[in-house]
Amino acid sequence: MAAPAPARWDEFFDRELIYTHSTGRRDTAEGLRGYVLARTVQYRSMSHQLEKACTLCAGTAAGWGTAQLDLRTSAGVTRYIQSATSGLWRLGPTGNWRLLSLHMTSLPET
């Protein structure tokens, strides 16, 4: 995952973030940060297509789409994952959008 520099993490991810991996594993903001910085998984490429987005109320937005991930685990196993995604963003105190929740569900292989 192309993670932001540790000093800028809070600019992109809300402190109350809940991230649900395609495997069903859930992380908090700190848990995800540790996971990414530990390089448990090396994301070789990632693309995301936003299919729909809307503002729910002032300062909160939702979006839905699909993601394709090409990754390598610390055990050297290469995986290609296609997922349906849904996310929530909250407007931060400095006016930037920060990810509050992201849920990824693996799509069946075709």
N, C-alpha and C positions, 0 to 999 in steps of 0.2 A: 504494500500500500504506500502510495506516495504521501507520507504523513507530513503535516506542517512541522516546522522546527519546534522543539519542546517549549520554548519561550512563547510561541504564538498559538499553542494548542487551544487556549480558551477563546481565541478569536473565531475559531471554526466550529468548536464543539461546546455545547452548553454543559455546564457542570452537572446538570440533572439528566444527561444523555442516557438512554437505554438503547443498546445496539443488539439486535438479534441476528446472529450469524445464520448462514444458510443451513448449518447443521442443527440449528435450534438452540445452540449455546447463547446465553445472554451475558452481556457485559455492561458495566457502568462506564462512565467517562474515564475514570482512573483505570479500570480493568482493561478497557480497549487501548488506552495509551500504553500501558505496560505490555500488552500483547503485541502491539505494533513496534514499539521500541526494542522489545526482546528479539524481534525478527523471527518469531516462531514460524511465520509463513512469509515467503517472499512473493509479493504480487508482481508478476512479470508484465502483466498488462491488465487494464481495467477500463471498461467503457460502460456508460450509462445512458439510456435513452429515456428522457422524461416524456411520458405520454400525456399526462394531464396534471395541472397544478391549479390550486385555488387558494384564496385567502379565506381563512375560517372566521377570524375576527381581527381587530386591530393588533398587529404585532405577531400574528401566528399564521403560518401557511402550511399547506399539505401538498404532497406530490406523489404520483404513482408512475411506475415505469418498469423497465427491465434492465438487468445488468449482466454483463459477460465478464468473467474473471478467469485469468490464466495464472495459476500459482504453483509454487513448489513448496512442499512442507520441509521442516527441518530434517526429516528422514529421507529427503531427496525424491519424494513422490510428486509427480506432476499431475495437477488436476485442472480440468476446464469446467467451470460452473456457469450455468445460465440460471438466473434468478428473477422472480417477480419482486419488485421492491415497493415499499410505501414508506414515506418519511414525513416528519413534522419538523418545521423550523420555527424558531422564535427570534424575534428582533432583539439583539443585544443592546446593552446600555450605550454603546458608541455608534449605534445605527447599522451595524452589520448583522446579517442573518447567521445564526448559529444552529447547527443540527441538534435537535432535541430528542428525536427518536428515529431509528431506521430499522426496518424489518425486511429481511431477505428470505424468500422461500424458494428453494431449488425447484426448477422446472424439470419435468421428465425429459430424459434423453430421447432424441428422435432418431 
